[in-house]
Amino acid sequence: MRAIIIGATSGIGQEMARQLLDEGWHVGITGRRIDRLESLARAHPGKVEVQRMDVTDPEAAEDGLADLITRMGGVDTIVLSSGVGKFNKALETLPEVETIDVNVIGFTHLALAAMRYFLGQGAGHLVIISSIASRRGDRAAPAYNASKAYQARYAEGLRKYAVRKGSNITVTDVQPGYVDTAIVQGKVPWLQPVDKAVRQILSGMKARRSRIVVTRRWRYVAWAIERMPEMLWHRL
């Protein structure tokens, strides 16, 4: 099996690459920090293809994805794991725009490129790492929550497109709660180990699930967040 993970220099993307490699997959990894990618490749000789990629340059990122697919001789799975999130209680413009550049514009270019590739070969699995932050807006990082809602709805739209085309393409929306990665800032409740979260993600991927909420306890939180009265949500 062959997979490409876009955004594999840290966090969920990096851990997913490690676990897939341990299972014997051939893995392509991308990110801006080439030294981290090459370190993972050296630890797994002959099993890893490396591609430097900056999703804020979306046209170049699309070209890089196409080149990586060619070098790997085709792929079965593409994971979109790159993303940023910044606290912005002061409502400054720059952090919001930077978040949108990565989580919306760069994401859209790569999601479309992946879907077009899978449509061309008639099958594939597109995995999108969004967040349970997609369920509601938040004052601390307005663009982050909004961008994750965009990703979740975009995944749903691509899934419907694939079904109506009659294609053998699975689109999975992964919604993590608080996972112990660099993107989590400050003290948070129920912080979960990244290896545990990834094990559950891979289990859901193998089952070809449309939506995966990890870890399992966060499924209840996500359910409660969606149904919480607005007055109560604003007090949190």
C-alpha positions as a Python dict, from the first residue, in 0.01 Angstrom:
ca = {
    (1, 'M'): (0, 0, 0),
    (2, 'R'): (115, 352, -81),
    (3, 'A'): (21, 675, 96),
    (4, 'I'): (118, 1040, 81),
    (5, 'I'): (96, 1250, 395),
    (6, 'I'): (93, 1625, 334),
    (7, 'G'): (221, 1788, 651),
    (8, 'A'): (440, 1515, 804),
    (9, 'T'): (709, 1717, 982),
    (10, 'S'): (534, 1700, 1320),
    (11, 'G'): (220, 1607, 1506),
    (12, 'I'): (-46, 1376, 1368),
    (13, 'G'): (103, 1369, 1018),
    (14, 'Q'): (446, 1264, 1140),
    (15, 'E'): (309, 997, 1374),
    (16, 'M'): (81, 864, 1101),
    (17, 'A'): (380, 827, 871),
    (18, 'R'): (568, 632, 1139),
    (19, 'Q'): (280, 397, 1209),
    (20, 'L'): (211, 332, 841),
    (21, 'L'): (579, 260, 785),
    (22, 'D'): (574, 15, 1074),
    (23, 'E'): (285, -161, 897),
    (24, 'G'): (490, -193, 579),
    (25, 'W'): (344, 90, 371),
    (26, 'H'): (544, 288, 115),
    (27, 'V'): (500, 647, 232),
    (28, 'G'): (552, 987, 71),
    (29, 'I'): (596, 1273, 315),
    (30, 'T'): (585, 1648, 262),
    (31, 'G'): (645, 1964, 461),
    (32, 'R'): (853, 2278, 479),
    (33, 'R'): (1117, 2147, 722),
    (34, 'I'): (1308, 1915, 491),
    (35, 'D'): (1552, 1809, 765),
    (36, 'R'): (1272, 1643, 962),
    (37, 'L'): (1145, 1464, 655),
    (38, 'E'): (1491, 1337, 565),
    (39, 'S'): (1547, 1216, 923),
    (40, 'L'): (1236, 1000, 899),
    (41, 'A'): (1346, 872, 557),
    (42, 'R'): (1690, 773, 690),
    (43, 'A'): (1522, 572, 965),
    (44, 'H'): (1325, 375, 703),
    (45, 'P'): (1555, 329, 401),
    (46, 'G'): (1380, 245, 77),
    (47, 'K'): (1032, 301, 219),
    (48, 'V'): (1003, 681, 214),
    (49, 'E'): (985, 946, -58),
    (50, 'V'): (1046, 1305, 48),
    (51, 'Q'): (902, 1623, -107),
    (52, 'R'): (955, 1972, 30),
    (53, 'M'): (622, 2154, 16),
    (54, 'D'): (486, 2489, 130),
    (55, 'V'): (107, 2493, 99),
    (56, 'T'): (104, 2874, 101),
    (57, 'D'): (246, 2844, -252),
    (58, 'P'): (-46, 2634, -380),
    (59, 'E'): (52, 2601, -745),
    (60, 'A'): (401, 2479, -650),
    (61, 'A'): (242, 2248, -390),
    (62, 'E'): (20, 2093, -657),
    (63, 'D'): (325, 2037, -879),
    (64, 'G'): (510, 1882, -586),
    (65, 'L'): (222, 1645, -518),
    (66, 'A'): (211, 1536, -882),
    (67, 'D'): (587, 1476, -883),
    (68, 'L'): (568, 1274, -562),
    (69, 'I'): (287, 1057, -698),
    (70, 'T'): (496, 986, -1009),
    (71, 'R'): (805, 894, -807),
    (72, 'M'): (599, 655, -597),
    (73, 'G'): (443, 488, -899),
    (74, 'G'): (95, 596, -789),
    (75, 'V'): (-78, 607, -451),
    (76, 'D'): (-385, 463, -280),
    (77, 'T'): (-424, 719, 0),
    (78, 'I'): (-357, 1092, 36),
    (79, 'V'): (-376, 1253, 380),
    (80, 'L'): (-411, 1630, 417),
    (81, 'S'): (-261, 1699, 759),
    (82, 'S'): (-93, 2037, 717),
    (83, 'G'): (-253, 2317, 912),
    (84, 'V'): (-197, 2612, 1143),
    (85, 'G'): (-388, 2754, 1437),
    (86, 'K'): (-309, 3068, 1634),
    (87, 'F'): (-471, 3234, 1932),
    (88, 'N'): (-593, 3576, 1823),
    (89, 'K'): (-797, 3731, 2102),
    (90, 'A'): (-682, 4077, 1988),
    (91, 'L'): (-846, 4015, 1649),
    (92, 'E'): (-537, 4111, 1452),
    (93, 'T'): (-565, 4063, 1078),
    (94, 'L'): (-238, 3884, 1000),
    (95, 'P'): (-293, 3567, 1209),
    (96, 'E'): (-638, 3525, 1054),
    (97, 'V'): (-510, 3567, 699),
    (98, 'E'): (-217, 3330, 758),
    (99, 'T'): (-457, 3068, 890),
    (100, 'I'): (-683, 3106, 586),
    (101, 'D'): (-387, 3083, 347),
    (102, 'V'): (-293, 2740, 484),
    (103, 'N'): (-620, 2589, 608),
    (104, 'V'): (-846, 2712, 329),
    (105, 'I'): (-659, 2818, 15),
    (106, 'G'): (-367, 2575, 25),
    (107, 'F'): (-596, 2301, 152),
    (108, 'T'): (-845, 2352, -132),
    (109, 'H'): (-577, 2333, -403),
    (110, 'L'): (-442, 2006, -266),
    (111, 'A'): (-781, 1849, -194),
    (112, 'L'): (-888, 1916, -553),
    (113, 'A'): (-558, 1786, -693),
    (114, 'A'): (-596, 1467, -488),
    (115, 'M'): (-958, 1417, -596),
    (116, 'R'): (-877, 1470, -963),
    (117, 'Y'): (-599, 1211, -936),
    (118, 'F'): (-828, 956, -770),
    (119, 'L'): (-1106, 1021, -1021),
    (120, 'G'): (-856, 959, -1298),
    (121, 'Q'): (-755, 619, -1160),
    (122, 'G'): (-1107, 532, -1050),
    (123, 'A'): (-1033, 472, -681),
    (124, 'G'): (-856, 612, -379),
    (125, 'H'): (-887, 736, -23),
    (126, 'L'): (-868, 1106, 64),
    (127, 'V'): (-823, 1172, 436),
    (128, 'I'): (-873, 1525, 568),
    (129, 'I'): (-756, 1615, 920),
    (130, 'S'): (-1000, 1882, 1035),
    (131, 'S'): (-1093, 1917, 1405),
    (132, 'I'): (-1384, 1911, 1647),
    (133, 'A'): (-1325, 2288, 1638),
    (134, 'S'): (-1525, 2265, 1316),
    (135, 'R'): (-1842, 2221, 1524),
    (136, 'R'): (-1863, 2578, 1665),
    (137, 'G'): (-1701, 2920, 1633),
    (138, 'D'): (-1469, 3044, 1907),
    (139, 'R'): (-1341, 3380, 2027),
    (140, 'A'): (-982, 3268, 2086),
    (141, 'A'): (-908, 3167, 1725),
    (142, 'P'): (-1196, 3269, 1497),
    (143, 'A'): (-1023, 3183, 1168),
    (144, 'Y'): (-903, 2845, 1294),
    (145, 'N'): (-1249, 2720, 1387),
    (146, 'A'): (-1399, 2865, 1073),
    (147, 'S'): (-1131, 2710, 853),
    (148, 'K'): (-1184, 2370, 1012),
    (149, 'A'): (-1558, 2401, 951),
    (150, 'Y'): (-1473, 2475, 589),
    (151, 'Q'): (-1257, 2162, 568),
    (152, 'A'): (-1525, 1943, 722),
    (153, 'R'): (-1796, 2071, 486),
    (154, 'Y'): (-1557, 2050, 191),
    (155, 'A'): (-1490, 1686, 274),
    (156, 'E'): (-1864, 1627, 280),
    (157, 'G'): (-1904, 1793, -59),
    (158, 'L'): (-1624, 1591, -216),
    (159, 'R'): (-1771, 1274, -67),
    (160, 'K'): (-2109, 1348, -226),
    (161, 'Y'): (-1936, 1425, -555),
    (162, 'A'): (-1756, 1089, -547),
    (163, 'V'): (-2077, 900, -466),
    (164, 'R'): (-2274, 1069, -744),
    (165, 'K'): (-1992, 987, -987),
    (166, 'G'): (-2019, 622, -888),
    (167, 'S'): (-1649, 615, -811),
    (168, 'N'): (-1469, 392, -563),
    (169, 'I'): (-1332, 691, -371),
    (170, 'T'): (-1358, 728, 7),
    (171, 'V'): (-1338, 1074, 165),
    (172, 'T'): (-1274, 1064, 540),
    (173, 'D'): (-1303, 1366, 770),
    (174, 'V'): (-1089, 1319, 1083),
    (175, 'Q'): (-1187, 1542, 1375),
    (176, 'P'): (-937, 1525, 1662),
    (177, 'G'): (-1000, 1675, 2002),
    (178, 'Y'): (-700, 1796, 2202),
    (179, 'V'): (-404, 1584, 2093),
    (180, 'D'): (-53, 1636, 2232),
    (181, 'T'): (98, 1822, 1935),
    (182, 'A'): (264, 2159, 1882),
    (183, 'I'): (-58, 2318, 1756),
    (184, 'V'): (-215, 2288, 2104),
    (185, 'Q'): (-134, 2601, 2304),
    (186, 'G'): (-166, 2636, 2680),
    (187, 'K'): (-318, 2403, 2937),
    (188, 'V'): (-614, 2210, 2798),
    (189, 'P'): (-840, 1931, 2929),
    (190, 'W'): (-823, 1569, 2817),
    (191, 'L'): (-498, 1609, 2623),
    (192, 'Q'): (-446, 1277, 2446),
    (193, 'P'): (-120, 1110, 2333),
    (194, 'V'): (-60, 1147, 1961),
    (195, 'D'): (23, 778, 1911),
    (196, 'K'): (-311, 677, 2064),
    (197, 'A'): (-501, 922, 1845),
    (198, 'V'): (-327, 801, 1531),
    (199, 'R'): (-395, 435, 1610),
    (200, 'Q'): (-765, 517, 1627),
    (201, 'I'): (-745, 723, 1306),
    (202, 'L'): (-583, 435, 1118),
    (203, 'S'): (-844, 194, 1250),
    (204, 'G'): (-1120, 420, 1118),
    (205, 'M'): (-942, 463, 786),
    (206, 'K'): (-917, 86, 739),
    (207, 'A'): (-1294, 67, 801),
    (208, 'R'): (-1343, 338, 533),
    (209, 'R'): (-1541, 555, 773),
    (210, 'S'): (-1670, 893, 655),
    (211, 'R'): (-1599, 1067, 985),
    (212, 'I'): (-1356, 980, 1263),
    (213, 'V'): (-1355, 1165, 1597),
    (214, 'V'): (-1051, 1093, 1814),
    (215, 'T'): (-991, 997, 2075),
    (216, 'R'): (-1313, 815, 2160),
    (217, 'R'): (-1394, 1028, 2464),
    (218, 'W'): (-1394, 1334, 2238),
    (219, 'R'): (-1692, 1192, 2048),
    (220, 'Y'): (-1908, 1278, 2349),
    (221, 'V'): (-1756, 1625, 2372),
    (222, 'A'): (-1820, 1689, 2002),
    (223, 'W'): (-2180, 1574, 2041),
    (224, 'A'): (-2231, 1807, 2340),
    (225, 'I'): (-2065, 2105, 2170),
    (226, 'E'): (-2299, 2089, 1874),
    (227, 'R'): (-2609, 2075, 2093),
    (228, 'M'): (-2504, 2329, 2354),
    (229, 'P'): (-2734, 2637, 2373),
    (230, 'E'): (-2567, 2948, 2233),
    (231, 'M'): (-2598, 3134, 2563),
    (232, 'L'): (-2403, 2861, 2743),
    (233, 'W'): (-2143, 2833, 2464),
    (234, 'H'): (-2072, 3207, 2490),
    (235, 'R'): (-1998, 3170, 2863),
    (236, 'L'): (-1720, 2913, 2805),
}
